[in-house]
């Protein structure tokens, strides 16, 4: 190998090393300057999902009405009464996000409320709040003051809620299939609504969309779904 060939090999090696270094620098700069919005969006979706899933998993039967199950459909008590019932659940203790200015809540009742252009909120009240002496026309305990119902915005990024059901009420087991509805599904009698097995929440932010699934029906202690 002549001296010229050695010099050419060194030049080519130097150019390759320079190109590799420049590429590495560009990758590092792109990583450092990447948009933080997507990470914040992902963290928000993950946090809301964990909050709802854990809250529903910890739900207990209502202490105000022993006939009510842990997760159910019910209308909130207060000045805001939607057309359809809301997914409702009771907790022994209020999570930190549902702040009440008293020292203890002694359990709470929560309603999931979705409003277009607003997002997903939780309507809730504490069992320590003053209740009316008489039950309402539906035989339920109510708050003494209708405007005493708290409202906490959980996510302004939720743009759609989809209700997931496994078949119809009168379907044979082998004929059942999953279906999705934009509204709660009425029962066969047409006098009430069916509790969905899951809900899908669609989050949107600056052109980015993500859908998560939240289980609604509680499993029995043996891990099986209630019939």
URSULSUL-V814004 format. One record per pair of residues at least 24 apart in sequence whose C-alpha atoms are under 8 Angstrom apart, sorted by the first residue. I is the first residue (numbers start at 0). J is the second residue. D is the distance in Angstrom with one decimal. If there is no record, write none. Layout:
BEGIN
i=I j=J d=D
i=I j=J d=D
END
This chain:
BEGIN
i=37 j=207 d=7.9
i=40 j=204 d=7.2
i=44 j=202 d=7.2
i=47 j=153 d=7.1
i=47 j=154 d=7.2
i=48 j=211 d=7.3
i=48 j=213 d=7.1
i=51 j=213 d=7.3
i=52 j=213 d=6.1
i=52 j=214 d=6.9
i=54 j=90 d=7.5
i=55 j=88 d=6.9
i=55 j=214 d=8.0
i=55 j=215 d=6.9
i=55 j=217 d=7.7
i=56 j=217 d=6.9
i=57 j=90 d=6.7
i=58 j=88 d=5.9
i=58 j=89 d=5.2
i=58 j=90 d=4.9
i=58 j=91 d=7.5
i=59 j=88 d=7.3
i=59 j=89 d=5.5
i=59 j=90 d=5.8
i=59 j=91 d=7.0
i=60 j=88 d=7.8
i=60 j=89 d=6.4
i=61 j=88 d=7.8
i=61 j=89 d=5.7
i=61 j=108 d=7.6
i=63 j=126 d=7.7
i=63 j=140 d=6.7
i=64 j=139 d=7.4
i=64 j=140 d=7.5
i=69 j=217 d=7.9
i=70 j=215 d=7.3
i=70 j=216 d=6.8
i=70 j=217 d=7.1
i=71 j=194 d=6.6
i=72 j=192 d=7.5
i=72 j=193 d=7.9
i=72 j=194 d=6.4
i=73 j=110 d=7.9
i=75 j=110 d=6.7
i=75 j=122 d=7.4
i=76 j=141 d=6.1
i=76 j=142 d=6.7
i=76 j=145 d=6.6
i=76 j=148 d=7.2
i=77 j=142 d=7.5
i=77 j=144 d=7.6
i=77 j=145 d=4.0
i=77 j=146 d=5.6
i=77 j=147 d=7.1
i=77 j=148 d=6.0
i=78 j=145 d=5.5
i=78 j=146 d=5.8
i=83 j=183 d=7.8
i=84 j=192 d=7.9
i=85 j=110 d=5.8
i=85 j=111 d=6.0
i=85 j=112 d=6.6
i=86 j=110 d=5.7
i=86 j=111 d=5.5
i=86 j=112 d=8.0
i=86 j=194 d=7.6
i=87 j=111 d=6.5
i=97 j=151 d=6.8
i=113 j=160 d=7.3
i=115 j=158 d=6.6
i=115 j=159 d=7.8
i=116 j=155 d=7.8
i=116 j=158 d=7.2
i=117 j=155 d=5.7
i=118 j=152 d=7.4
i=118 j=153 d=7.7
i=118 j=154 d=5.7
i=118 j=155 d=4.1
i=118 j=156 d=5.9
i=118 j=157 d=4.9
i=118 j=158 d=6.2
i=119 j=152 d=6.2
i=119 j=153 d=5.7
i=119 j=154 d=5.3
i=119 j=155 d=6.3
i=119 j=156 d=7.9
i=119 j=157 d=6.0
i=120 j=150 d=6.6
i=120 j=151 d=5.5
i=120 j=152 d=4.2
i=120 j=153 d=5.0
i=120 j=154 d=6.9
i=121 j=150 d=5.7
i=121 j=151 d=5.2
i=121 j=152 d=6.4
i=121 j=153 d=6.8
i=122 j=148 d=6.6
i=122 j=149 d=5.6
i=122 j=150 d=4.5
i=122 j=151 d=6.5
i=123 j=148 d=5.9
i=123 j=149 d=5.2
i=123 j=150 d=6.4
i=124 j=148 d=5.5
i=124 j=149 d=6.0
i=156 j=202 d=5.2
i=156 j=203 d=5.6
i=156 j=204 d=6.5
i=157 j=200 d=6.5
i=157 j=201 d=5.6
i=157 j=202 d=4.4
i=157 j=203 d=6.6
i=158 j=200 d=7.7
i=158 j=201 d=5.8
i=158 j=202 d=5.8
i=158 j=203 d=6.5
i=159 j=200 d=6.0
i=159 j=201 d=5.1
i=159 j=202 d=7.4
i=160 j=198 d=6.7
i=160 j=199 d=5.7
i=160 j=200 d=4.9
i=160 j=201 d=6.5
i=161 j=198 d=5.5
i=161 j=199 d=4.9
i=161 j=200 d=6.6
i=162 j=195 d=5.8
i=162 j=196 d=7.8
i=162 j=197 d=6.3
i=162 j=198 d=4.6
i=162 j=199 d=6.5
i=163 j=195 d=5.6
i=163 j=196 d=5.9
i=163 j=197 d=5.1
i=163 j=198 d=5.7
i=163 j=199 d=7.5
i=164 j=195 d=5.3
i=164 j=196 d=5.6
i=164 j=197 d=7.1
i=165 j=196 d=7.2
END
